[in-house]
Amino acid sequence: MSESLLVETADGVLTITWNDPDRLNGLTGDMLDAASDAVEGIDASTRVIVFTGAGRAFTTGARLDETISGTEPMDRANRLIRAITSSPVPVVAAVNGPAAGFGASVAFAADITVAGQSAYFLLPFTNIGLMPDGGATAVVAASIGRARASAMALLGERLPAADAADAGLIHAAVADAELEATVQTIVTRLATGAGVAYRATKEAIAAATLGNLDAALDRERDLQVQLFDTADFAEGTTAFVQKRAPKFVGA
């Protein structure tokens, strides 16, 4: 298990913690694989899965200092989203800070997401010449509607936790100091509740609202792989590293 990902089990709760706080929990392929392994590998004793981040961020998504090309990065990311949404037990996201890029997609894919008041959600993909992935094109639209989903994705602007809760994108936003206790109350209730009923409920809601998720993930993968090879993506990542505004050419 990578030190950048902590996996702990106690009292029927599997807690997965993104653990690279110096990099705001930026994600690597190995971290995604380890998280997918953990979610897919639960046994009958696991009643709830919790995702959270160490330090001051949930996760800011893929690390841009890693080479991103081809289908492999997308396949690794999509595997985790499919594991979360198809898991037979409830998945809770405790968003303790910024959730950006694929990190936002993970938070949105969870069944119940609670964020601290200082947290925010960001789909910054177009700011570096890419498009939303991790199922965000389907999940966000299913949660808050096409108009707001399009604005969030195309403009790439921060959505504060309170606004995300008001829009119905997450379950709740609470004071930072109350996040841990609030999540614990929810997790305890789920861990001691009717697990078989939860499984059926989760399956039915996913079928009713995310029936096109698999197709969306495949579509995102195919289109994103094309964008990896564009001049705009090269310029976007260079500008990000150099901390300047990108100069896109539309190619």
C-alpha positions, 0 to 999 in steps of 0.5 A: 500500500502506498504511503500516499494512501491510507486504508484503515478498517474499524467497526465495519467502516473502511476509511480511505485517506488521500495522504500527500498533504504537501501536494494537496493530495494530488493523485497518482495512478498508483493511488487510484489503483490502491483506492480501487483495490480497497473498494473492490476488495471489501468483505462482508464485514464492511458496512460503510466506506469513507473517503477523506483527505489528510491536511487542508485538502480533500484532493486537488485531482491528478498531479500535473507533474506526471506524464498524462497521455493515452488511455491508461490514466483514464482507465485507472480513474474510471475504474475507481468511479465505477467501484464507488458507484457500484459498491454494495455498501454506502460510500461517504465523502468527508470533504475537508478542503478543496476537491478539484478535478478528479477529486471533485468527481470522487466526491460527487460519485459518493452516495453521501457527501458532507463538506466543511464550510471552507471547502470548495469544489472545482472542475478546472479542466477547461482551464488547462485545455481538458474536459471534465472526467470521472463521470462528472459530465453525467453526475453533476448534470444529474444532480443540479441540472444541465444549465448549472452543470454546463456553467460549472464545467465550462467556466471552471470556477470554484463552487463553495461548499455552501453553494454546492449544498444549496444546489443539491450537489452534495448532502450538506455543508457544515462548520469545519469544526463540526465536519468530523462529528457530523460524518461520524454520526452519519457513518455510525447510523449507516454501519448499524443500519439495514445493510441489505436495504441500503444495497437495494436502495443504492442500486435502485437510485443509481439505475434511476439517475445514473443509467448513462454513467458507463457510457459517459465514462467511456465518452469522457475517456475517448474525448479526453485522450484526444485532448491530451494530444492538443496544443492547448493542453500542452500550453495549459499545463505549462502555464499552470506550472509557471503560474501564469494565464494560458494562451490557448490557440484552439488546437 
